[in-house]
Amino acid sequence: MTITPVLFEAYLKCPTKCFLRWLGETSTDNECADFDRAQHASYQREGIKRVTQTLATNACVTGASVTLTGKRAKWRVAIGLVARAGDLESTIDAIEQVPAESRGKQGQLIPIRFLRTNTLIRDDRMLVAFDAVVLSEMLGCAITFAKIIHGDESATLKVKAGSLVSEVRKRIEKIRALVSTSSPPDLILNRHCTVCEFQSRCRQKAIETDDLSLLANMSQQERKQYNSKGIFTVRQLSFAFHPRRRPKHLREKREKYHHSLKALAIREHRIHIVGRPELKFIGIPIFFDVESVPDRRFHYLIGMRIVKNDCCVQHSFWADTQQDERKIWREFLQVCAEVKDPVLIYYGSYEAAFLKQMRERYG
């Protein structure tokens, strides 16, 4: 058994994905997953090329054995070194060697990862910390820092790998326990499924078992609570909804979200509405939505629909680059200003966060 960054990353996203990759199961077609892999490989190649171009010929080595050579280091960067320690293995994108500041002290080895995303998450730091753990065990010395070069601007983030070591080791132990058994972990759909190569397989399994994770808005804690009550399927949950008359002092407040009602709607193939929704607009409603690339904080499309006298007028404002973004917002506001008594209605799911972001960027 060999634990690689591929298995480690898969476990961070989903234990089932880790188990399937360990078995070598054939993945199904997923354009998002294929595109993500291709983009990552391309960014990694370009990142390594940028790093090596700035160094002298003898300052960059490929696949060389790494030792701490202090001030007399003959190389500064090692590319594609395969680090092995027991059942751990990692092909590290690059390793930077920093000479010792003075005699009697050791130099530093800093593993580097290239990631194409502009916004980093904790999993990214865990991955480069995994590289540091494998390298430190192979060399028998502590690797305290690592680097991530990422995004369109090739920004550099210095990661304190030492603070993540204990958590990385815990995950490694869980992976060892996972792959040492013949039975797969409990199948639970999550947000990563949309970009996973096993999406079709797992979703089909979840449909066959009528698993509660088919209800995307249900958290893991809520799912555990239902399981403790003997509710494991969507059909079982659908019988748990019981409409109740609300007290007078609560009638004006918004009704809470019921997972059981959604399960009932799925079972009956119907749309259920809680309460008596009334839409009253004093003015002319303008419905609008915004499409974006969240990783770049780039809003490339604003769509709007103006409803007036039983007629609808639609507009679409496109931005080809981030420099065009301010332009499409000005065009959008100009159209709004031409409407008498406009009432803006945002379609998005995260209205408060979106409006806060717009105020920060455009005042």
C-alpha positions as CSV (number, residue, x, y, z in Angstrom):
1,M,0.0,0.0,0.0
2,T,1.4,3.4,-1.0
3,I,-0.3,6.7,0.0
4,T,0.3,9.4,-2.6
5,P,-0.9,13.0,-2.9
6,V,-3.6,11.7,-5.3
7,L,-5.1,9.5,-2.5
8,F,-4.5,12.1,0.1
9,E,-6.3,14.8,-1.9
10,A,-9.1,12.4,-2.7
11,Y,-9.7,11.7,1.0
12,L,-9.8,15.4,1.8
13,K,-12.6,15.7,-0.7
14,C,-14.5,12.5,-0.1
15,P,-13.5,9.1,1.6
16,T,-15.5,7.2,-1.1
17,K,-13.5,8.9,-3.8
18,C,-10.3,7.9,-2.0
19,F,-11.5,4.3,-1.7
20,L,-12.5,4.0,-5.4
21,R,-9.1,5.4,-6.5
22,W,-7.3,3.0,-4.2
23,L,-9.3,0.1,-5.9
24,G,-8.3,1.5,-9.3
25,E,-12.0,1.7,-10.4
26,T,-12.6,3.1,-13.8
27,S,-13.9,6.7,-13.7
28,T,-16.9,7.8,-15.7
29,D,-17.0,10.7,-18.1
30,N,-17.0,14.1,-16.3
31,E,-16.0,17.1,-18.4
32,C,-15.5,19.2,-15.3
33,A,-13.1,16.7,-13.8
34,D,-11.2,16.3,-17.1
35,F,-10.9,20.0,-17.6
36,D,-9.7,20.6,-14.0
37,R,-7.0,17.9,-14.4
38,A,-5.8,19.3,-17.7
39,Q,-5.7,22.9,-16.4
40,H,-3.8,21.9,-13.3
41,A,-1.2,20.0,-15.4
42,S,-0.8,22.9,-17.8
43,Y,-0.4,25.4,-14.9
44,Q,2.2,23.1,-13.2
45,R,4.3,22.9,-16.4
46,E,4.2,26.6,-16.9
47,G,5.1,27.3,-13.3
48,I,8.1,25.0,-13.4
49,K,9.2,26.6,-16.6
50,R,9.0,30.1,-15.1
51,V,11.1,29.0,-12.1
52,T,13.8,27.3,-14.1
53,Q,14.2,30.1,-16.6
54,T,15.3,32.5,-13.9
55,L,18.1,30.2,-12.7
56,A,21.5,29.3,-14.0
57,T,22.0,25.9,-15.5
58,N,23.8,24.4,-12.5
59,A,21.3,25.9,-10.1
60,C,18.4,23.7,-11.2
61,V,18.4,19.9,-11.1
62,T,15.8,17.3,-12.0
63,G,15.2,14.2,-9.9
64,A,18.4,14.6,-7.9
65,S,18.8,13.2,-4.5
66,V,18.3,15.9,-1.9
67,T,20.7,16.6,0.9
68,L,21.2,19.5,3.2
69,T,24.3,21.1,1.9
70,G,24.2,24.4,3.8
71,K,26.1,27.4,2.3
72,R,27.8,25.2,-0.3
73,A,24.6,24.1,-2.0
74,K,25.3,23.6,-5.7
75,W,21.7,23.7,-6.6
76,R,18.9,26.0,-5.6
77,V,15.8,24.2,-7.0
78,A,15.1,20.5,-7.6
79,I,12.3,19.6,-9.9
80,G,10.1,16.5,-9.8
81,L,11.8,14.8,-7.0
82,V,10.1,11.6,-5.8
83,A,10.2,11.4,-2.0
84,R,9.5,8.0,-0.4
85,A,9.3,7.1,3.3
86,G,7.7,3.8,4.3
87,D,4.2,3.6,2.7
88,L,4.3,7.4,1.8
89,E,5.3,8.7,-1.6
90,S,5.1,12.1,-3.2
91,T,6.4,13.5,-6.5
92,I,7.1,17.1,-5.4
93,D,6.7,19.8,-8.0
94,A,9.8,21.7,-6.8
95,I,12.1,22.0,-3.8
96,E,13.9,25.2,-3.0
97,Q,17.1,24.9,-1.0
98,V,17.9,27.9,1.2
99,P,21.6,27.9,2.3
100,A,22.4,28.2,6.0
101,E,22.8,31.8,7.3
102,S,25.9,30.9,9.3
103,R,28.3,28.0,10.0
104,G,27.0,25.3,12.3
105,K,23.4,25.7,11.1
106,Q,21.5,23.7,8.5
107,G,20.0,25.1,5.4
108,Q,16.3,24.8,4.7
109,L,14.4,22.7,2.2
110,I,11.1,24.2,1.1
111,P,8.7,22.0,-1.0
112,I,6.7,24.0,-3.6
113,R,3.4,23.3,-5.2
114,F,1.9,25.0,-8.2
115,L,-1.9,25.5,-8.0
116,R,-3.9,27.3,-10.7
117,T,-6.6,28.7,-8.4
118,N,-6.6,32.3,-7.3
119,T,-8.3,31.5,-4.0
120,L,-6.7,28.9,-1.7
121,I,-8.5,26.7,0.8
122,R,-7.3,24.7,3.7
123,D,-7.1,21.5,1.6
124,D,-4.4,23.2,-0.6
125,R,-2.3,23.9,2.5
126,M,-2.8,20.3,3.7
127,L,-1.5,19.0,0.3
128,V,1.7,20.9,0.5
129,A,2.1,20.0,4.2
130,F,1.8,16.3,3.0
131,D,4.8,16.9,0.8
132,A,6.6,18.3,3.7
133,V,5.8,15.3,5.9
134,V,7.0,12.8,3.3
135,L,10.2,14.8,2.7
136,S,11.0,15.2,6.4
137,E,10.5,11.5,7.0
138,M,12.8,10.6,4.1
139,L,15.5,12.9,5.2
140,G,15.1,12.6,8.9
141,C,14.8,16.3,9.6
142,A,12.0,18.7,10.1
143,I,10.5,20.7,7.2
144,T,8.9,23.7,8.8
145,F,7.9,25.8,5.8
146,A,6.4,25.1,2.3
147,K,5.3,27.4,-0.5
148,I,2.3,27.5,-2.8
149,I,2.6,29.4,-6.1
150,H,-0.9,30.0,-7.4
151,G,-3.3,32.0,-9.5
152,D,-3.1,34.2,-12.6
153,E,-0.5,36.4,-11.0
154,S,1.7,33.5,-9.7
155,A,1.3,34.7,-6.2
156,T,3.4,33.0,-3.5
157,L,2.0,31.9,-0.2
158,K,4.3,30.7,2.5
159,V,2.8,27.9,4.6
160,K,3.8,26.9,8.1
161,A,3.9,23.2,7.4
162,G,4.9,22.5,11.0
163,S,1.5,23.6,12.3
164,L,-0.3,21.2,10.0
165,V,1.8,18.1,10.5
166,S,-0.3,16.6,13.3
167,E,-3.5,17.0,11.3
168,V,-1.8,15.5,8.2
169,R,-0.7,12.5,10.1
170,K,-4.2,11.9,11.5
171,R,-5.6,11.9,7.9
172,I,-2.9,9.5,6.8
173,E,-3.9,7.1,9.6
174,K,-7.5,7.3,8.6
175,I,-6.5,6.5,5.0
176,R,-4.6,3.5,6.1
177,A,-7.6,2.3,8.1
178,L,-9.9,3.0,5.1
179,V,-7.9,1.1,2.5
180,S,-7.1,-1.8,4.8
181,T,-10.8,-2.9,4.8
182,S,-12.7,-4.6,2.0
183,S,-15.9,-2.7,2.6
184,P,-16.3,0.8,1.2
185,P,-17.2,3.8,3.4
186,D,-20.8,5.1,3.7
187,L,-21.7,6.8,0.4
188,I,-22.5,10.5,1.0
189,L,-23.0,13.0,-1.8
190,N,-21.4,16.4,-1.3
191,R,-20.5,19.6,-3.1
192,H,-17.4,18.0,-4.6
193,C,-19.5,15.6,-6.6
194,T,-20.0,18.1,-9.5
195,V,-16.3,18.0,-10.3
196,C,-15.6,14.3,-9.4
197,E,-15.0,11.6,-12.0
198,F,-17.2,9.2,-10.1
199,Q,-20.2,11.5,-10.0
200,S,-22.5,9.4,-12.1
201,R,-21.6,6.1,-10.3
202,C,-22.1,7.6,-6.8
203,R,-25.3,9.4,-7.7
204,Q,-26.8,6.2,-9.2
205,K,-25.9,4.3,-6.0
206,A,-27.5,7.1,-3.9
207,I,-30.7,6.9,-6.0
208,E,-30.9,3.2,-5.6
209,T,-30.6,3.4,-1.8
210,D,-32.7,6.6,-1.7
211,D,-30.0,8.1,0.5
212,L,-30.6,11.2,2.5
213,S,-27.5,12.9,1.0
214,L,-29.7,13.4,-2.2
215,L,-31.1,16.3,-0.2
216,A,-28.3,18.7,-1.0
217,N,-29.2,21.3,1.7
218,M,-29.0,18.8,4.5
219,S,-25.8,19.1,6.6
220,Q,-23.8,16.1,7.9
221,Q,-25.0,16.9,11.5
222,E,-28.6,17.0,10.5
223,R,-28.2,13.7,8.6
224,K,-26.7,12.1,11.7
225,Q,-29.6,13.3,13.8
226,Y,-32.1,11.7,11.4
227,N,-30.1,8.5,11.4
228,S,-30.2,8.4,15.2
229,K,-34.0,8.4,14.9
230,G,-34.1,5.5,12.4
231,I,-34.5,7.7,9.3
232,F,-32.1,6.7,6.5
233,T,-34.0,7.3,3.3
234,V,-35.7,10.2,1.6
235,R,-39.0,8.3,1.5
236,Q,-38.8,7.6,5.3
237,L,-38.2,11.3,5.9
238,S,-41.1,12.3,3.7
239,F,-43.5,10.8,6.3
240,A,-42.0,12.9,9.1
241,F,-43.6,16.2,7.8
242,H,-46.7,17.3,9.7
243,P,-48.2,20.7,8.9
244,R,-49.0,22.7,11.9
245,R,-51.0,25.9,12.4
246,R,-48.6,28.6,13.4
247,P,-49.3,30.7,16.5
248,K,-50.4,34.3,15.8
249,H,-47.2,35.8,17.1
250,L,-45.2,33.8,14.6
251,R,-47.3,34.3,11.5
252,E,-45.4,37.3,10.3
253,K,-42.1,35.6,10.7
254,R,-40.5,33.6,7.9
255,E,-41.2,29.8,8.0
256,K,-38.2,27.7,8.6
257,Y,-36.9,25.3,6.0
258,H,-38.2,21.7,6.4
259,H,-36.1,18.9,4.9
260,S,-39.1,16.6,5.4
261,L,-41.3,18.8,3.2
262,K,-38.8,18.6,0.4
263,A,-38.7,14.9,0.8
264,L,-42.5,14.8,0.6
265,A,-42.5,16.9,-2.6
266,I,-40.0,14.4,-4.1
267,R,-42.2,11.5,-3.1
268,E,-45.4,13.0,-4.5
269,H,-43.8,14.7,-7.5
270,R,-45.5,18.0,-6.4
271,I,-44.5,21.5,-5.4
272,H,-45.5,22.4,-1.9
273,I,-45.6,26.0,-0.6
274,V,-45.6,26.8,3.1
275,G,-47.8,29.7,4.1
276,R,-49.4,32.2,1.8
277,P,-46.8,34.0,-0.3
278,E,-47.8,37.4,-1.5
279,L,-45.7,39.5,-3.8
280,K,-46.5,43.2,-3.7
281,F,-44.4,45.6,-5.7
282,I,-44.8,49.3,-5.3
283,G,-43.2,50.3,-8.6
284,I,-41.8,48.5,-11.6
285,P,-40.0,45.2,-10.7
286,I,-36.5,44.6,-12.2
287,F,-35.4,41.0,-11.8
288,F,-31.7,40.5,-12.3
289,D,-29.0,37.8,-11.8
290,V,-25.2,37.8,-12.0
291,E,-23.0,35.1,-13.3
292,S,-19.4,35.0,-12.2
293,V,-16.1,33.2,-11.8
294,P,-15.9,33.1,-8.0
295,D,-12.2,32.1,-7.9
296,R,-11.3,35.3,-9.8
297,R,-14.1,37.5,-8.3
298,F,-15.0,38.3,-11.9
299,H,-18.6,39.0,-12.8
300,Y,-18.9,38.5,-16.5
301,L,-22.7,38.6,-17.1
302,I,-25.6,40.6,-15.7
303,G,-29.0,39.6,-16.9
304,M,-32.1,41.7,-16.2
305,R,-35.8,41.5,-16.9
306,I,-38.1,44.5,-16.6
307,V,-41.8,43.8,-16.1
308,K,-44.1,46.6,-17.1
309,N,-47.7,46.5,-18.2
310,D,-47.7,42.7,-18.7
311,C,-44.7,43.0,-21.0
312,C,-41.1,41.9,-20.4
313,V,-38.0,43.5,-21.6
314,Q,-34.7,41.7,-21.2
315,H,-31.1,42.9,-21.3
316,S,-27.8,41.0,-21.0
317,F,-24.5,42.8,-20.2
318,W,-21.3,40.9,-21.0
319,A,-17.8,41.5,-19.8
320,D,-15.0,39.8,-21.8
321,T,-12.3,40.8,-19.3
322,Q,-12.1,42.0,-15.8
323,Q,-11.4,45.5,-17.1
324,D,-14.9,45.5,-18.7
325,E,-16.7,44.6,-15.5
326,R,-17.1,48.2,-14.3
327,K,-18.5,49.1,-17.7
328,I,-21.3,46.5,-17.6
329,W,-22.3,47.7,-14.1
330,R,-22.5,51.2,-15.4
331,E,-24.7,50.1,-18.2
332,F,-26.9,48.1,-15.9
333,L,-27.4,51.1,-13.5
334,Q,-28.1,53.4,-16.5
335,V,-31.0,51.1,-17.6
336,C,-32.3,51.0,-14.0
337,A,-32.2,54.8,-13.9
338,E,-34.4,55.1,-16.9
339,V,-37.2,53.1,-15.2
340,K,-39.7,55.0,-13.1
341,D,-39.9,53.7,-9.5
342,P,-37.7,50.6,-10.0
343,V,-37.7,47.7,-7.6
344,L,-34.6,45.6,-7.8
345,I,-35.1,41.9,-7.1
346,Y,-31.9,39.7,-7.1
347,Y,-32.2,36.1,-8.1
348,G,-29.0,34.9,-6.5
349,S,-28.8,32.5,-3.5
350,Y,-26.4,34.6,-1.5
351,E,-28.0,38.0,-1.6
352,A,-26.5,39.6,1.5
353,A,-22.9,38.4,0.7
354,F,-23.3,39.6,-2.9
355,L,-24.5,43.1,-2.0
356,K,-21.8,43.5,0.6
357,Q,-19.2,42.5,-2.0
358,M,-20.5,45.0,-4.5
359,R,-20.5,47.8,-1.9
360,E,-16.9,47.1,-1.1
361,R,-15.8,47.1,-4.8
362,Y,-17.9,49.9,-6.2
363,G,-19.2,51.8,-3.2
